[in-house]
Amino acid sequence: MAKKMTSTVVARAMGVSQSAVSRALQIDSPIGEKKRIEILQKCISMGYRENDAENILVTRKSKKLAFIAGDLHNPFFTSLLMDFTQQIAQKRHYLLSIYAPVDISESGTKLLVSTLQKDNVQGVFASSVMVNSTLPELCRDADIPLVLINRKVASHNISSVVSDNVRAGYDVAQILHQKGRKHILFVGENDGVITMQERLQGVQKYACEYHLPQVMVLNNHRSYQGAYDAICQNYDAIKQRGITAVICGNDIMAFGAMDALRYAYNRHIPKDYAIFGFDDIPMSGWPSYRLSTVRQRTKLISQDALSVMEMMMQGVDGLQRMCPCIVIERDSS
């Protein structure tokens, strides 16, 4: 009859204590890394808790990466995170932790980076609105590679992977102009998020090149209610300016603008107002909206971000990638 495999049997075979074997099989237990690997390899060869030992070996050899999530109330960031985790899952030598910070102040950012250091994180991806000068500086001081996703800062030394927002805004304005819509309203936000600033920049660039009336701009807090309220509070001015097209900084805001025009003022979409959003979240295709929008290529963004991170881990810094967008026309325009 085969002898039952136990930690004691493994310990005797290696000439170590039974407690050393037990500690090796507890991922955060105090034991030297070299000794842990030797014991785990012996456990696998002897068939003792083979699956556990293999998983721990993979974990100990893996690089720990962190993803600082953006506004998870916006389904775009959820989709981006899902695509990102799928990319990581295809590479067994990475472990990914998700951080969704609540405090985005300077002190909150310092606390977050301190936590990343304690967690022995070896690379950070950030799509959060907390991206400002503080986070890149703190990550640099902590010697943690940082890749900004769908965000960027003024410094050319900060690696980033972004969508071509300026071109996307330009293309949307062109489509609307070709449909006879010359008077454009852009509904954005007032928190300084550069992605929306670039989208507005693209719209304004087209308007300037083709001598369209100055683009009207309304800022709010990039939410459904914010856009809804912005339309209602400024509707008289919107009518006076002869606005016939509304471009919103994201799809959630476009839903708010659309509903305000339809239900608060009984306007018809797109007869009275053509509406465009950005991101192409799943709800954009719902029959109640059928929103024209700009699709960000989240899979390509995720692939490029991981590629940039791997190059940074080899000592290359300041890498910047830009991904093209796809304009999706539906019933709202």
C-alpha atoms as a printed R data frame, in Angstrom:
    type eleno elety resid chain resno       x      y       z
1   ATOM     1    CA   MET     A     1   0.000  0.000   0.000
2   ATOM     2    CA   ALA     A     2   1.386  3.377  -1.027
3   ATOM     3    CA   LYS     A     3   2.536  5.544   1.813
4   ATOM     4    CA   LYS     A     4   0.316  8.556   2.388
5   ATOM     5    CA   MET     A     5   2.119 11.737   1.378
6   ATOM     6    CA   THR     A     6   2.311 14.290   4.206
7   ATOM     7    CA   SER     A     7   4.297 17.407   5.027
8   ATOM     8    CA   THR     A     8   6.297 15.304   7.480
9   ATOM     9    CA   VAL     A     9   7.332 12.908   4.711
10  ATOM    10    CA   VAL     A    10   8.429 15.836   2.507
11  ATOM    11    CA   ALA     A    11  10.308 17.401   5.433
12  ATOM    12    CA   ARG     A    12  12.196 14.184   6.146
13  ATOM    13    CA   ALA     A    13  13.107 13.780   2.474
14  ATOM    14    CA   MET     A    14  14.576 17.285   2.408
15  ATOM    15    CA   GLY     A    15  16.072 17.311   5.890
16  ATOM    16    CA   VAL     A    16  14.004 20.314   7.001
17  ATOM    17    CA   SER     A    17  11.406 20.780   9.696
18  ATOM    18    CA   GLN     A    18   7.737 20.041   9.088
19  ATOM    19    CA   SER     A    19   6.945 23.653  10.006
20  ATOM    20    CA   ALA     A    20   9.225 24.844   7.176
21  ATOM    21    CA   VAL     A    21   7.144 22.857   4.690
22  ATOM    22    CA   SER     A    22   3.953 24.331   6.129
23  ATOM    23    CA   ARG     A    23   5.347 27.877   5.899
24  ATOM    24    CA   ALA     A    24   6.407 27.322   2.292
25  ATOM    25    CA   LEU     A    25   2.805 26.472   1.419
26  ATOM    26    CA   GLN     A    26   1.499 29.724   2.944
27  ATOM    27    CA   ILE     A    27   2.190 32.457   0.431
28  ATOM    28    CA   ASP     A    28   2.839 35.277   2.932
29  ATOM    29    CA   SER     A    29   4.617 33.251   5.621
30  ATOM    30    CA   PRO     A    30   8.138 34.220   6.831
31  ATOM    31    CA   ILE     A    31  10.582 31.975   4.988
32  ATOM    32    CA   GLY     A    32  13.506 32.661   2.671
33  ATOM    33    CA   GLU     A    33  12.531 32.818  -0.996
34  ATOM    34    CA   LYS     A    34  15.196 30.368  -2.124
35  ATOM    35    CA   LYS     A    35  14.201 27.840   0.540
36  ATOM    36    CA   ARG     A    36  10.488 28.289  -0.266
37  ATOM    37    CA   ILE     A    37  11.064 27.490  -3.941
38  ATOM    38    CA   GLU     A    38  13.158 24.404  -3.113
39  ATOM    39    CA   ILE     A    39  10.421 23.080  -0.808
40  ATOM    40    CA   LEU     A    40   7.624 23.816  -3.273
41  ATOM    41    CA   GLN     A    41   9.483 22.042  -6.061
42  ATOM    42    CA   LYS     A    42   9.972 19.028  -3.764
43  ATOM    43    CA   CYS     A    43   6.272 19.022  -2.883
44  ATOM    44    CA   ILE     A    44   5.401 18.925  -6.585
45  ATOM    45    CA   SER     A    45   7.836 16.118  -7.345
46  ATOM    46    CA   MET     A    46   6.530 14.065  -4.411
47  ATOM    47    CA   GLY     A    47   2.864 14.758  -5.155
48  ATOM    48    CA   TYR     A    48   2.122 16.570  -1.904
49  ATOM    49    CA   ARG     A    49  -0.452 19.354  -2.432
50  ATOM    50    CA   GLU     A    50   0.847 19.524  -5.983
51  ATOM    51    CA   ASN     A    51  -1.705 22.052  -7.304
52  ATOM    52    CA   ASP     A    52  -1.236 24.381  -4.333
53  ATOM    53    CA   ALA     A    53   2.527 24.274  -4.693
54  ATOM    54    CA   GLU     A    54   2.365 25.006  -8.438
55  ATOM    55    CA   ASN     A    55   0.038 27.974  -7.877
56  ATOM    56    CA   ILE     A    56   2.314 29.421  -5.215
57  ATOM    57    CA   LEU     A    57   5.365 29.005  -7.444
58  ATOM    58    CA   VAL     A    58   3.607 30.901 -10.238
59  ATOM    59    CA   THR     A    59   2.550 33.597  -7.785
60  ATOM    60    CA   ARG     A    60   6.020 34.045  -6.288
61  ATOM    61    CA   LYS     A    61   7.589 34.327  -9.734
62  ATOM    62    CA   SER     A    62   4.940 36.704 -11.080
63  ATOM    63    CA   LYS     A    63   5.312 40.440 -11.347
64  ATOM    64    CA   LYS     A    64   2.678 42.324  -9.370
65  ATOM    65    CA   LEU     A    65   0.888 44.957 -11.406
66  ATOM    66    CA   ALA     A    66  -1.744 47.444 -10.268
67  ATOM    67    CA   PHE     A    67  -4.634 48.986 -12.185
68  ATOM    68    CA   ILE     A    68  -5.932 52.263 -10.739
69  ATOM    69    CA   ALA     A    69  -9.485 52.331 -12.001
70  ATOM    70    CA   GLY     A    70 -11.349 55.347 -13.308
71  ATOM    71    CA   ASP     A    71 -14.979 56.220 -12.704
72  ATOM    72    CA   LEU     A    72 -16.574 52.764 -12.502
73  ATOM    73    CA   HIS     A    73 -20.008 54.402 -12.646
74  ATOM    74    CA   ASN     A    74 -19.205 54.904 -16.331
75  ATOM    75    CA   PRO     A    75 -19.512 51.531 -18.124
76  ATOM    76    CA   PHE     A    76 -16.655 52.507 -20.440
77  ATOM    77    CA   PHE     A    77 -14.132 52.090 -17.632
78  ATOM    78    CA   THR     A    78 -15.691 48.749 -16.687
79  ATOM    79    CA   SER     A    79 -15.282 47.541 -20.278
80  ATOM    80    CA   LEU     A    80 -11.707 48.826 -20.364
81  ATOM    81    CA   LEU     A    81 -10.923 47.006 -17.124
82  ATOM    82    CA   MET     A    82 -12.449 43.749 -18.427
83  ATOM    83    CA   ASP     A    83 -10.375 43.890 -21.606
84  ATOM    84    CA   PHE     A    84  -7.312 44.709 -19.573
85  ATOM    85    CA   THR     A    85  -7.730 41.790 -17.178
86  ATOM    86    CA   GLN     A    86  -8.169 39.461 -20.169
87  ATOM    87    CA   GLN     A    87  -4.839 40.643 -21.563
88  ATOM    88    CA   ILE     A    88  -3.160 40.028 -18.203
89  ATOM    89    CA   ALA     A    89  -4.797 36.612 -17.855
90  ATOM    90    CA   GLN     A    90  -3.131 35.464 -21.067
91  ATOM    91    CA   LYS     A    91   0.280 35.983 -19.462
92  ATOM    92    CA   ARG     A    92   0.752 33.746 -16.410
93  ATOM    93    CA   HIS     A    93   3.758 35.682 -15.101
94  ATOM    94    CA   TYR     A    94   1.691 38.722 -14.095
95  ATOM    95    CA   LEU     A    95  -0.648 39.263 -11.159
96  ATOM    96    CA   LEU     A    96  -3.071 42.191 -11.340
97  ATOM    97    CA   SER     A    97  -4.609 44.059  -8.405
98  ATOM    98    CA   ILE     A    98  -7.405 46.586  -8.877
99  ATOM    99    CA   TYR     A    99  -7.405 49.838  -6.921
100 ATOM   100    CA   ALA     A   100 -10.454 52.121  -6.966
101 ATOM   101    CA   PRO     A   101  -9.390 55.150  -4.907
102 ATOM   102    CA   VAL     A   102 -12.028 57.310  -3.250
103 ATOM   103    CA   ASP     A   103  -9.730 60.092  -2.068
104 ATOM   104    CA   ILE     A   104  -8.167 61.711  -5.151
105 ATOM   105    CA   SER     A   105  -6.537 64.571  -3.244
106 ATOM   106    CA   GLU     A   106  -2.758 64.961  -3.031
107 ATOM   107    CA   SER     A   107  -2.708 63.302   0.393
108 ATOM   108    CA   GLY     A   108  -4.913 60.489  -0.925
109 ATOM   109    CA   THR     A   109  -2.528 59.963  -3.843
110 ATOM   110    CA   LYS     A   110   0.449 59.785  -1.471
111 ATOM   111    CA   LEU     A   111  -1.356 57.189   0.634
112 ATOM   112    CA   LEU     A   112  -2.154 55.149  -2.473
113 ATOM   113    CA   VAL     A   113   1.465 55.110  -3.672
114 ATOM   114    CA   SER     A   114   2.582 54.141  -0.170
115 ATOM   115    CA   THR     A   115   0.141 51.224  -0.307
116 ATOM   116    CA   LEU     A   116   1.486 50.188  -3.710
117 ATOM   117    CA   GLN     A   117   4.990 50.100  -2.256
118 ATOM   118    CA   LYS     A   118   3.875 47.998   0.721
119 ATOM   119    CA   ASP     A   119   2.123 45.608  -1.669
120 ATOM   120    CA   ASN     A   120   5.385 45.264  -3.636
121 ATOM   121    CA   VAL     A   121   3.718 46.438  -6.857
122 ATOM   122    CA   GLN     A   122   6.196 46.478  -9.743
123 ATOM   123    CA   GLY     A   123   4.153 48.384 -12.319
124 ATOM   124    CA   VAL     A   124   1.105 50.662 -12.326
125 ATOM   125    CA   PHE     A   125  -1.553 51.357 -14.939
126 ATOM   126    CA   ALA     A   126  -3.782 54.347 -14.216
127 ATOM   127    CA   SER     A   127  -7.031 55.398 -15.877
128 ATOM   128    CA   SER     A   128  -8.271 57.378 -12.881
129 ATOM   129    CA   VAL     A   129  -9.146 61.083 -12.751
130 ATOM   130    CA   MET     A   130  -6.561 61.271  -9.950
131 ATOM   131    CA   VAL     A   131  -3.897 61.347 -12.643
132 ATOM   132    CA   ASN     A   132  -2.148 64.669 -12.194
133 ATOM   133    CA   SER     A   133   1.397 65.790 -11.550
134 ATOM   134    CA   THR     A   134   1.408 64.144  -8.105
135 ATOM   135    CA   LEU     A   135   0.892 60.515  -9.150
136 ATOM   136    CA   PRO     A   136   3.631 60.410 -11.831
137 ATOM   137    CA   GLU     A   137   6.093 62.159  -9.526
138 ATOM   138    CA   LEU     A   138   5.379 59.839  -6.603
139 ATOM   139    CA   CYS     A   139   5.625 56.729  -8.787
140 ATOM   140    CA   ARG     A   140   8.922 57.976 -10.188
141 ATOM   141    CA   ASP     A   141  10.270 58.623  -6.687
142 ATOM   142    CA   ALA     A   142   9.161 55.125  -5.648
143 ATOM   143    CA   ASP     A   143  10.784 53.646  -8.781
144 ATOM   144    CA   ILE     A   144   7.462 52.153  -9.927
145 ATOM   145    CA   PRO     A   145   6.872 52.195 -13.710
146 ATOM   146    CA   LEU     A   146   3.649 54.052 -14.556
147 ATOM   147    CA   VAL     A   147   1.579 53.811 -17.744
148 ATOM   148    CA   LEU     A   148  -1.372 56.164 -18.116
149 ATOM   149    CA   ILE     A   149  -4.360 54.690 -19.944
150 ATOM   150    CA   ASN     A   150  -6.786 57.039 -21.699
151 ATOM   151    CA   ARG     A   151  -5.085 59.812 -19.730
152 ATOM   152    CA   LYS     A   152  -1.929 61.828 -20.184
153 ATOM   153    CA   VAL     A   153  -0.097 64.695 -18.557
154 ATOM   154    CA   ALA     A   154   1.970 67.521 -19.997
155 ATOM   155    CA   SER     A   155   5.350 65.887 -19.308
156 ATOM   156    CA   HIS     A   156   6.781 63.995 -22.281
157 ATOM   157    CA   ASN     A   157   8.594 61.608 -19.928
158 ATOM   158    CA   ILE     A   158   5.364 59.962 -18.738
159 ATOM   159    CA   SER     A   159   4.353 56.853 -20.675
160 ATOM   160    CA   SER     A   160   0.765 56.781 -21.889
161 ATOM   161    CA   VAL     A   161  -1.643 54.979 -24.206
162 ATOM   162    CA   VAL     A   162  -4.524 57.145 -25.383
163 ATOM   163    CA   SER     A   163  -7.179 57.373 -28.053
164 ATOM   164    CA   ASP     A   164  -6.832 59.976 -30.784
165 ATOM   165    CA   ASN     A   165  -9.440 62.243 -29.205
166 ATOM   166    CA   VAL     A   166  -8.597 65.332 -31.255
167 ATOM   167    CA   ARG     A   167  -9.099 63.463 -34.511
168 ATOM   168    CA   ALA     A   168 -12.306 61.904 -33.205
169 ATOM   169    CA   GLY     A   169 -13.771 65.308 -32.294
170 ATOM   170    CA   TYR     A   170 -12.758 66.647 -35.697
171 ATOM   171    CA   ASP     A   171 -14.415 63.719 -37.501
172 ATOM   172    CA   VAL     A   172 -17.669 64.097 -35.549
173 ATOM   173    CA   ALA     A   173 -17.866 67.814 -36.367
174 ATOM   174    CA   GLN     A   174 -17.236 67.010 -40.028
175 ATOM   175    CA   ILE     A   175 -20.052 64.445 -40.124
176 ATOM   176    CA   LEU     A   176 -22.476 66.887 -38.525
177 ATOM   177    CA   HIS     A   177 -21.449 69.671 -40.903
178 ATOM   178    CA   GLN     A   178 -22.004 67.401 -43.889
179 ATOM   179    CA   LYS     A   179 -25.536 66.849 -42.580
180 ATOM   180    CA   GLY     A   180 -26.097 70.605 -42.562
181 ATOM   181    CA   ARG     A   181 -25.501 71.158 -38.851
182 ATOM   182    CA   LYS     A   182 -23.378 74.288 -38.508
183 ATOM   183    CA   HIS     A   183 -24.253 75.466 -35.008
184 ATOM   184    CA   ILE     A   184 -22.703 73.064 -32.510
185 ATOM   185    CA   LEU     A   185 -22.913 72.766 -28.728
186 ATOM   186    CA   PHE     A   186 -20.235 70.820 -26.849
187 ATOM   187    CA   VAL     A   187 -21.204 69.571 -23.381
188 ATOM   188    CA   GLY     A   188 -18.061 68.789 -21.415
189 ATOM   189    CA   GLU     A   189 -16.853 68.878 -17.823
190 ATOM   190    CA   ASN     A   190 -15.056 71.268 -15.499
191 ATOM   191    CA   ASP     A   191 -12.560 68.955 -13.761
192 ATOM   192    CA   GLY     A   192  -9.781 69.396 -16.305
193 ATOM   193    CA   VAL     A   193  -9.919 65.855 -17.738
194 ATOM   194    CA   ILE     A   194  -7.703 66.130 -20.801
195 ATOM   195    CA   THR     A   195  -9.602 63.548 -22.882
196 ATOM   196    CA   MET     A   196 -12.661 65.788 -23.045
197 ATOM   197    CA   GLN     A   197 -10.531 68.860 -23.631
198 ATOM   198    CA   GLU     A   198  -8.988 67.131 -26.644
199 ATOM   199    CA   ARG     A   199 -12.387 66.127 -27.999
200 ATOM   200    CA   LEU     A   200 -13.519 69.722 -27.762
201 ATOM   201    CA   GLN     A   201 -10.253 70.825 -29.357
202 ATOM   202    CA   GLY     A   202 -10.965 68.599 -32.367
203 ATOM   203    CA   VAL     A   203 -14.484 70.005 -32.751
204 ATOM   204    CA   GLN     A   204 -13.213 73.579 -32.514
205 ATOM   205    CA   LYS     A   205 -10.413 72.858 -34.983
206 ATOM   206    CA   TYR     A   206 -12.905 71.718 -37.619
207 ATOM   207    CA   ALA     A   207 -15.230 74.652 -36.930
208 ATOM   208    CA   CYS     A   208 -12.326 77.073 -37.365
209 ATOM   209    CA   GLU     A   209 -11.029 75.473 -40.562
210 ATOM   210    CA   TYR     A   210 -14.458 75.507 -42.203
211 ATOM   211    CA   HIS     A   211 -15.549 78.896 -40.831
212 ATOM   212    CA   LEU     A   212 -18.460 77.554 -38.807
213 ATOM   213    CA   PRO     A   213 -19.983 79.646 -35.992
214 ATOM   214    CA   GLN     A   214 -18.073 79.494 -32.719
215 ATOM   215    CA   VAL     A   215 -18.751 76.266 -30.829
216 ATOM   216    CA   MET     A   216 -20.918 76.830 -27.762
217 ATOM   217    CA   VAL     A   217 -19.474 75.100 -24.674
218 ATOM   218    CA   LEU     A   218 -21.250 74.019 -21.481
219 ATOM   219    CA   ASN     A   219 -19.362 72.380 -18.615
220 ATOM   220    CA   ASN     A   220 -20.760 70.129 -15.873
221 ATOM   221    CA   HIS     A   221 -19.658 67.142 -13.806
222 ATOM   222    CA   ARG     A   222 -19.589 64.531 -16.622
223 ATOM   223    CA   SER     A   223 -22.723 62.750 -15.455
224 ATOM   224    CA   TYR     A   224 -26.204 62.070 -16.797
225 ATOM   225    CA   GLN     A   225 -27.758 64.551 -14.373
226 ATOM   226    CA   GLY     A   226 -25.055 67.105 -14.987
227 ATOM   227    CA   ALA     A   227 -25.716 67.134 -18.736
228 ATOM   228    CA   TYR     A   228 -29.485 67.085 -18.225
229 ATOM   229    CA   ASP     A   229 -29.281 70.109 -15.923
230 ATOM   230    CA   ALA     A   230 -26.854 71.929 -18.212
231 ATOM   231    CA   ILE     A   231 -29.307 71.700 -21.113
232 ATOM   232    CA   CYS     A   232 -32.256 72.810 -18.984
233 ATOM   233    CA   GLN     A   233 -30.412 75.717 -17.376
234 ATOM   234    CA   ASN     A   234 -29.142 77.016 -20.716
235 ATOM   235    CA   TYR     A   235 -31.955 76.112 -23.090
236 ATOM   236    CA   ASP     A   236 -32.878 79.712 -23.896
237 ATOM   237    CA   ALA     A   237 -29.274 80.447 -24.877
238 ATOM   238    CA   ILE     A   238 -29.156 77.220 -26.913
239 ATOM   239    CA   LYS     A   239 -32.221 78.368 -28.882
240 ATOM   240    CA   GLN     A   240 -30.841 81.872 -29.357
241 ATOM   241    CA   ARG     A   241 -27.569 80.494 -30.734
242 ATOM   242    CA   GLY     A   242 -29.496 78.374 -33.236
243 ATOM   243    CA   ILE     A   243 -27.889 75.164 -32.012
244 ATOM   244    CA   THR     A   244 -28.844 72.105 -34.079
245 ATOM   245    CA   ALA     A   245 -26.140 69.636 -32.975
246 ATOM   246    CA   VAL     A   246 -24.992 68.565 -29.509
247 ATOM   247    CA   ILE     A   247 -21.712 66.741 -28.949
248 ATOM   248    CA   CYS     A   248 -21.157 65.378 -25.440
249 ATOM   249    CA   GLY     A   249 -17.892 64.375 -23.800
250 ATOM   250    CA   ASN     A   250 -19.122 60.843 -23.128
251 ATOM   251    CA   ASP     A   251 -22.180 58.672 -23.754
252 ATOM   252    CA   ILE     A   252 -23.614 59.029 -20.255
253 ATOM   253    CA   MET     A   253 -23.716 62.794 -20.709
254 ATOM   254    CA   ALA     A   254 -25.241 62.359 -24.165
255 ATOM   255    CA   PHE     A   255 -28.094 60.356 -22.644
256 ATOM   256    CA   GLY     A   256 -28.754 63.193 -20.205
257 ATOM   257    CA   ALA     A   257 -28.707 65.829 -22.952
258 ATOM   258    CA   MET     A   258 -30.954 63.734 -25.177
259 ATOM   259    CA   ASP     A   259 -33.515 63.119 -22.438
260 ATOM   260    CA   ALA     A   260 -33.569 66.786 -21.443
261 ATOM   261    CA   LEU     A   261 -34.335 67.833 -25.016
262 ATOM   262    CA   ARG     A   262 -36.900 65.078 -25.550
263 ATOM   263    CA   TYR     A   263 -38.765 65.136 -22.264
264 ATOM   264    CA   ALA     A   264 -38.252 68.602 -20.801
265 ATOM   265    CA   TYR     A   265 -38.725 70.486 -24.097
266 ATOM   266    CA   ASN     A   266 -40.498 67.977 -26.350
267 ATOM   267    CA   ARG     A   267 -37.793 68.254 -29.004
268 ATOM   268    CA   HIS     A   268 -37.249 65.518 -31.591
269 ATOM   269    CA   ILE     A   269 -33.966 63.675 -32.107
270 ATOM   270    CA   PRO     A   270 -32.432 64.029 -34.678
271 ATOM   271    CA   LYS     A   271 -34.936 66.281 -36.456
272 ATOM   272    CA   ASP     A   272 -34.443 69.217 -34.076
273 ATOM   273    CA   TYR     A   273 -31.088 68.251 -32.573
274 ATOM   274    CA   ALA     A   274 -28.474 65.765 -33.712
275 ATOM   275    CA   ILE     A   275 -26.700 64.146 -30.738
276 ATOM   276    CA   PHE     A   276 -23.238 62.555 -30.553
277 ATOM   277    CA   GLY     A   277 -21.459 60.946 -27.614
278 ATOM   278    CA   PHE     A   278 -18.091 59.306 -26.994
279 ATOM   279    CA   ASP     A   279 -17.091 55.776 -25.832
280 ATOM   280    CA   ASP     A   280 -19.817 53.549 -27.398
281 ATOM   281    CA   ILE     A   281 -20.849 51.912 -24.132
282 ATOM   282    CA   PRO     A   282 -23.392 49.048 -24.486
283 ATOM   283    CA   MET     A   283 -26.377 51.273 -23.626
284 ATOM   284    CA   SER     A   284 -25.632 53.435 -26.666
285 ATOM   285    CA   GLY     A   285 -27.127 50.744 -28.883
286 ATOM   286    CA   TRP     A   286 -30.314 50.360 -26.841
287 ATOM   287    CA   PRO     A   287 -33.525 51.134 -28.797
288 ATOM   288    CA   SER     A   288 -34.407 54.016 -26.452
289 ATOM   289    CA   TYR     A   289 -31.220 55.873 -27.422
290 ATOM   290    CA   ARG     A   290 -29.605 54.501 -30.604
291 ATOM   291    CA   LEU     A   291 -26.850 57.030 -29.930
292 ATOM   292    CA   SER     A   292 -24.285 58.041 -32.521
293 ATOM   293    CA   THR     A   293 -20.933 57.922 -30.794
294 ATOM   294    CA   VAL     A   294 -17.185 57.326 -31.035
295 ATOM   295    CA   ARG     A   295 -15.883 53.890 -30.141
296 ATOM   296    CA   GLN     A   296 -12.596 53.633 -28.300
297 ATOM   297    CA   ARG     A   297 -10.685 50.466 -29.149
298 ATOM   298    CA   THR     A   298 -10.272 49.142 -25.615
299 ATOM   299    CA   LYS     A   299  -8.659 45.846 -26.644
300 ATOM   300    CA   LEU     A   300  -5.997 47.636 -28.657
301 ATOM   301    CA   ILE     A   301  -5.472 50.131 -25.820
302 ATOM   302    CA   SER     A   302  -5.016 47.242 -23.375
303 ATOM   303    CA   GLN     A   303  -2.558 45.428 -25.640
304 ATOM   304    CA   ASP     A   304  -0.505 48.568 -26.191
305 ATOM   305    CA   ALA     A   305  -0.505 49.437 -22.479
306 ATOM   306    CA   LEU     A   306   0.874 46.041 -21.512
307 ATOM   307    CA   SER     A   307   3.483 46.251 -24.273
308 ATOM   308    CA   VAL     A   308   4.578 49.680 -23.028
309 ATOM   309    CA   MET     A   309   4.793 48.390 -19.448
310 ATOM   310    CA   GLU     A   310   7.014 45.492 -20.495
311 ATOM   311    CA   MET     A   311   9.353 47.900 -22.279
312 ATOM   312    CA   MET     A   312   9.437 50.169 -19.216
313 ATOM   313    CA   MET     A   313  10.423 47.215 -17.065
314 ATOM   314    CA   GLN     A   314  13.435 46.877 -19.366
315 ATOM   315    CA   GLY     A   315  14.408 50.485 -18.717
316 ATOM   316    CA   VAL     A   316  12.692 52.342 -21.585
317 ATOM   317    CA   ASP     A   317  10.655 55.363 -20.449
318 ATOM   318    CA   GLY     A   318   8.537 58.097 -21.957
319 ATOM   319    CA   LEU     A   319   6.700 55.845 -24.421
320 ATOM   320    CA   GLN     A   320   3.494 57.224 -25.901
321 ATOM   321    CA   ARG     A   321   1.013 55.341 -28.060
322 ATOM   322    CA   MET     A   322  -2.108 56.711 -29.736
323 ATOM   323    CA   CYS     A   323  -4.967 54.477 -30.886
324 ATOM   324    CA   PRO     A   324  -7.401 55.477 -33.647
325 ATOM   325    CA   CYS     A   325 -11.112 55.665 -32.841
326 ATOM   326    CA   ILE     A   326 -14.114 54.477 -34.845
327 ATOM   327    CA   VAL     A   327 -17.137 56.730 -35.454
328 ATOM   328    CA   ILE     A   328 -20.429 54.854 -35.041
329 ATOM   329    CA   GLU     A   329 -23.495 56.506 -36.590
330 ATOM   330    CA   ARG     A   330 -26.912 55.539 -35.276
331 ATOM   331    CA   ASP     A   331 -30.342 57.162 -35.196
332 ATOM   332    CA   SER     A   332 -29.486 60.171 -32.997
333 ATOM   333    CA   SER     A   333 -27.635 61.997 -35.757
